[in-house]
Structures are given as C-alpha cells and as structure tokens.
C-alpha cells in the first residue's frame, strides 16, 4: 500500500477488545490515518514497533505483561514515535501528565477529544528527544517512585559492577551484561537482558563508568555495548540500524557513525 | 451488554447488605457480573461454576461472591497476557460442622507472588469487608480462609452454617 505524504501511521495497544474496536473505529473515520497494527498487550506492540516503527503509538497504560509505561522505557530515546496514553487513571495521574506535557486521553473519551489528540500528534515534530524523559518522569510520579538527589559517589563501579539506585532499591548490575543504554531527561535507562533499570544520572557521568572499548555512543542519547551487536544495516542519509539479537534494533545517527566503524570492516 | 449492566445494577441496588439470598440467586448474580467482565477480558477469561444440588437452596449473604471474584479478576486475569481461569464452587463442607462451603479460586499467580503487591492502594480491602460481613451475619460460626489453589493461584474459602435448605424466602 502506498502511504500518502502526510499520512500518519498508527499502532495501538489495549488489552480490552472493546477499547481496541472503539479506537480502530475512530481512526477509520479520520483522513490520512493508517492503522498499521492493533495489539492486545505491551509485548506485542513493542515487538511490532521495533520491527517497523509507526509515527504514532496509542497506548493503554494498565496492560498485562508490559504496561504502557514499560513499552516506553524500552524504546530508544533517539528514535521515538509520538505517544498518546489512553488511560482510566485518576486526577493524580492527569496532573503528572500535564506537568510533563504528556499527551493523554482520559477514558471514556469522545471523538472530538480524540481528534484533538491526533491532530496534535500529527503536527508535532517527530523524534522529539525530550519525549522519553518527560514520559518517564510522569510515570515515576504516578507510580510514586521517589527520586533521590543526584549523587556523584553512590553509583560506583566495583569489580565490574555498577550500583544502580532506583528509588529505595539498589541493584548491582554487571557492566558487561548491559546491552545498551539511553538517556531520557534526568534519567539513564540501562537495558540488561529483558530488564530495564532506570537511574538518575547524566550521560557524561555514566559514560565515565563504562569501559570505552565496549560502550560507544551511537546517537545523541544512545550508547551501545558493541559486543552485543549481531548485525548492521545501512539506512538512507548515512544512518545505520544495529540489531541486538532478535529483540532490539537501534538507530545510529550519521554524526556517530564513526563509533561503529570497527563493525563495518 | 447494556441489558446485563442494567440488570446487574438493579439487582445490586436491591440487594440490601443485611439480606440473605439462595445460593442459586447468588450464583445467577455472579454469572451476570462475569458476563459483563467477559466483554473486557474476552478469551482471556474462562470460568466454571460447580453447585452441588444440596447447596442450591442454602442461604448466603447477598453479593458475598462478587468481591472475591473481583479479586481474582484483578490479580489473576488482568495481570496475565494469556489470561486465566476462575472456578466457583458451592458445596457442603467436608468438615464435621456440616456447614456450607463457598470457594472462589483462580489460576494464579501464586499466593507468594501476590504478597509482593500488598500495600498497594485498596489491597485486601475486599477480603476485610467480606470477613466483617461474615462476622456480622454469623459471629464465630462464619469463617474465611485463603489457600493455595489447585489451579495455581489463590483459593478463597468461605464457610458458613448451613441453613435455609429448601425454605422459601
């Protein structure tokens, strides 16, 4: 199928069949919208989105397995579609969304409210680098995860392990187990196996703690463990896409393509 | 769907907290509630209901099952990508007391995994209310206990003195 120049590609996920039907029905009635996927949980939409990212994701938050928030955590900050949360959350959550300029639809919503959200997504510049940071701080406020102040000393590297403090819990992450890392506002997301750890840190601070021969920067906000890359494909405009196993694919910006030169020989 | 919703609301408004209904009536109400929830969960929710003939006309507090089923939906079905199973049983108690046993059990997650979720807002409120109602109705003769279910998850058992068999309300 040919996609119009202005056509907005959309994937949606909601665990309730009636909610999916309703969203699909609303989208069908709108011009220049192409629904490229409709999914019943977070895991499915994440997989599809990584394989062929659309311009917009409409995500229910409370889903079995991966929640809407979990899906966001696992997407590359430098390669984010626009996101609208559709949620039945209370006023407290709405405050967190408003505060962080996150688009949401409060269920139940009507077609007028829906049309406004879609129009906003259509006119937004894509790949807004601040989006993931805003989404994560909103989700942490809603889940009442307390952020401790930045600390220079606590996340020390000790015998190849990194102490990752997330709220009250501290987890020791083996540095060589880290697959990739991306920055989202005040947070760094460490992707380790299937898990994503979130810590308060800056890119610079974290890079200093990771061995430079393994961890290289491939985008403004993305670091990859070069040993985890299983294939490289070249995109247009001097960009590349890295495959990490079957699950993860990451975009390399042309400004950082030198980082992966060793992989291309 | 709208008919079922309005029927459920009508019945639940009619159901005074201090009234008793027959097991058959209580099961019918629970089925109505489950039918509504099935539109949310679709094929992720399967249910079986077993009512012993001897239990059908025993009396139970109205809406005693609904919060228990709601717990199972919330903790077992809603959290699982593939969904799960809920079993509702009404039978004569196996103990010597000769009481009536109501059981709501689900396919998981295991009780030990649910403990980690405790402390979340609203947790165990349904069970506390149910216990309080049983005490109000039957004093020490009514009890509620939780076991590991054969299905893999929680099993909530309510045991009350058998009464009202075959009696007209």
Boltz contact constraints between the chains, C-beta under 6 A:
constraints:
  - contact:
      token1: [A, 16]
      token2: [B, 40]
      max_distance: 6.0
  - contact:
      token1: [A, 17]
      token2: [B, 42]
      max_distance: 6.0
  - contact:
      token1: [A, 18]
      token2: [B, 39]
      max_distance: 6.0
  - contact:
      token1: [A, 41]
      token2: [B, 81]
      max_distance: 6.0
  - contact:
      token1: [A, 64]
      token2: [B, 79]
      max_distance: 6.0
  - contact:
      token1: [A, 64]
      token2: [B, 80]
      max_distance: 6.0
  - contact:
      token1: [A, 64]
      token2: [B, 81]
      max_distance: 6.0
  - contact:
      token1: [A, 65]
      token2: [B, 81]
      max_distance: 6.0
